[in-house]
Amino acid sequence: MHPVHQKLLDAVIQKAEICCPGAVDLIGLYGSCATGDTHPRSDLDLLILINRPEGRAVSDAFVLEDSGVGYDLYCTTWESLEEDARCPHAHLGKLMDAQIVWVGDPRAVERLEELRRQAKALLASPRRFVPARQALTAAKQCYAECLLSGSLAEMRYHAGGAVSMALDALMLYHGRYFQKSVRRTFEETAGLGLPFDLERLVGNVVTAGEKEPLREALTALLSAVCGVTTFQTEKAAPEGAALAGTWEEAVSNWRGKLWDACRRRDAYAAFINLVFCQHFFREVEGDTGLSVPHLLEAFRPEELSAAAAAFDGALEQWRLQCERAGAPLRRFADADAFLAEYLRK
């Protein structure tokens, strides 16, 4: 460790013991100082784990003019580490790799190890796809903000967010996290076995000097990332109880509206009702594993009857799947037949 870093570490330990005894549970060393991947302007990354607000007395942010290096000695709460253990991002070095250099409460060591075990178990299981999907969704949101931005500078800002979240999504999807500094990013992603040159795609975003090339580069990157993160999971056979009422709801909410739009040649009404119904089916599909054809495949503004007919075909497919799963279908010849059964309950 650099002599200045050792001095700073010793000072933090001393202050923790004097100014807020019992408030700092442990101190760990992570980042470049822990991995040995330092450069002349490397700072000191410390995990200063506190159990109550008084522990923040050891925190500080400052610049040493003789070296020009800035330091940020900040404290971390257990709640923050517990959140990291749920892997909401792929920068988990502080949690996973910090080398413990001082212990205030011996029980904290086992508590930290338990959080590490939880994170490792999550990354090794299909549960990792949840935060990976969330990271990719965040990347898409940044992508949309980029496309809607007016200036190149603002586009670059949102493109940076999209790149960062896309990289997180890729790492989490593969059960990995970033262990080294940013300058080692593509060394770490190289081990993912991606079918495209990630460094080149990201580089195209970074070096784009005009709006349109930036849009094209970011689109290419996110298209590639989406192509290898399918998030398909096996589902148990659907139970009839989970499907009960779904066919009836689709008929009730959208069939009449769609055929009415067809009769009136209202392209917007037809289009938006197909979108709403598609969203409904996707939500049910996500819970049950059933599927219907994409309702918008047959949509043509000049021939709305084709979309309405395709919709009826999709409804029929859904009805048959509900029947095979044992879902009770509520079908009656007329209102009197329904009321006779309805009022008997």
C-alpha positions, 0 to 999 in steps of 0.5 A, a space after each residue: 500500500 502507498 505510504 499516504 494510503 496507509 497513513 489515511 487508513 491508520 487515521 480513520 481507524 484512530 478516529 473511529 476508536 476515539 470519536 465514535 467508539 462502537 459505531 464503526 463495525 469494520 473497515 475494509 479495503 477494496 478497489 485498485 488498492 486491494 487488487 494492486 491495479 493502481 496508477 499514480 492518481 489512485 485514491 483509497 477505497 474504504 468500506 467503512 461499515 457503520 451501525 449508527 449515524 454517529 459513525 459518520 464522524 470519520 467520513 471526509 472528502 478532501 484533495 491533497 495538493 502535493 499529489 493532486 489526488 482527491 479522496 472521499 472517505 464515506 461511510 456505508 450502512 448495513 442497509 446499503 450493503 443488504 441492498 447490494 446483496 440483492 444485486 441491483 447493479 454489477 458493481 459489487 466489489 465493495 460488498 464481495 471483495 473488500 479485504 477486512 483491515 480492522 474490526 470493531 465488532 467481531 460479529 460484523 465479519 460473519 454478518 458480512 460473509 452472510 451477505 456475500 453468500 446471499 449475493 453469490 447464491 443469487 448470481 448463481 441462480 435464475 433469480 439473477 435474471 430479475 435484476 438483469 432485466 431491470 438493468 436492461 429496462 433502465 438501459 432502454 429508458 436511457 436510450 429513449 431519453 437519448 433519442 428525445 434529447 435536443 443537444 448532442 451533449 444531452 444525448 451523450 449523457 443519456 447514452 452513457 447511462 444506457 451503456 452503463 446499464 446495458 453492461 450491468 445487464 450483461 454481467 448480471 445475466 451471466 452471473 458475474 459482477 465487475 471486480 476491477 476498475 472501469 479501465 478493465 471493463 472490457 477485459 472482464 466482459 471478454 469472459 462472457 463469450 458474447 457473439 459480438 464485439 462489445 468493446 467496438 459497439 461501445 466505442 462507436 457510441 463513445 466516439 460518435 461526433 454527431 447526433 445521427 451516428 450516435 443514435 445509430 451506434 446506441 441502437 446497434 449496441 442495445 439491439 445486440 444486448 437485447 439479442 443475447 438476454 432473452 430472459 426465458 424461464 421454464 414455467 410450470 403447467 398452467 393451472 385452471 384457476 390462474 386462467 379463470 375469467 381471462 378469456 371472458 375478460 378479453 371478449 368483454 373488454 376488446 372484442 366489441 370495441 374492435 369490431 365497432 372500430 372496424 365498422 366505423 373504419 376507425 384505425 386508431 381505435 382498432 390499433 389502441 385496443 389491440 395494443 391494450 389486449 396484447 398487453 393484457 395477454 402478455 401479463 397473463 402469459 408471464 404468469 401462466 406460460 400460455 401464449 397467443 399470436 402477436 395481435 398486431 401482426 395482421 393490423 393494416 389501417 386500410 383493412 381493419 377487418 383482417 385484424 378483427 378476424 385475426 383477433 377472433 382467431 387468437 381468442 379462440 386459441 386462448 379459449 382452447 388453452 384455457 379449456 385444456 388447463 381446466 379453466 371453467 369457462 363462463 358461457 351462456 346461451 342468453 341472459 336468462 340462462 346466465 341469471 338462472 345460474 347467477 341467482 342460484 349462488 
